[in-house]
Amino acid sequence: MSTYCVVAGDTLWGISQRYGCTVDALMGANPGVRPEALAVGQILKLPFGASNNTLPTNIWPSPQGPLLPTGRTPNNARLDTTLSERAPSPIGQLRDLINPTAQATDMPADLIGAVIYQESGGNINVNTTTNPGNFGVDSGVMQVNEHTGAELQRKYPHRFVGLSGTAKEIMLGASYLKDMYDTIADRDWGITLRAYNSGPNGVDKNNLRAKPAGTGDSTYVDKVLRFWVDISQGNPLPPDHYASIYGRGF
């Protein structure tokens, strides 16, 4: 019988959709498993006949060990600067804002959507938070720090002409992603995401789950790379996303 190792953000529903089986069949193969209490690293048995409809979004074998840069795009993640036609709610509803931003910054639209989902769940009324690193306010659907946002607008004024509200928030987040990708990430998506979450001074390139600056979410890279594939492939997004509130704008 095949098995599956639970990663951050997994739900039984999401696993069942990925492997083409029902939740009841998955629970039947794993007596005693509580859907509300899945643990990272937990091994689940897959029902007979279950097969992966899309390659695993977490391509690293041990969720407990170090996460190394791969220099590769995750399997089944799109690099297009237009959002996947199969993008699930609520990211699909932001298509008309994500696409022009992706094209202006030359960043994958589905990746922008994945960061939006991680940071705010696509909620355009998401709360602001205070960044403990510089005490500035993180706000918007991509939770960009106010100091970082001001710097980006000075650096790329042409990108923000006529933008306001959610469109401006997405442009700020995508511009910061692009800066991290071009400057410190060695053109690696995992390093890019760790820098986005923990700041450019908060990256250990030998372990993207580490937090050398003490800021950010250790599972951030795993989750956003997973959401990237889910958006590209039209898989359901887990309802219990974690809006990481620390680490941007250092």
ABEGO torsion letter per residue (X at the ends): XBBBBBBBGBBAAAAAAAAGBBAAAAAAABBGBBAAABBBGBBBBBBBGBBBABBBABABABAABBBBBAGBBBBGBBABABBBAABBOAAAAAAAAAAAAAAAAGBBAAAAAAAAAAAAGGBAABBBBBBAAAGBBBBEAAGBBAAAAAAAAAABAAAABGBBEAAAAAAAAAAAAAAAAAAAAGGBAAAAAAAAAAEAAABBAABAABBAAGBEBAAAAAAAAAAAAAAAAGBBBBAABBBBABGBGX
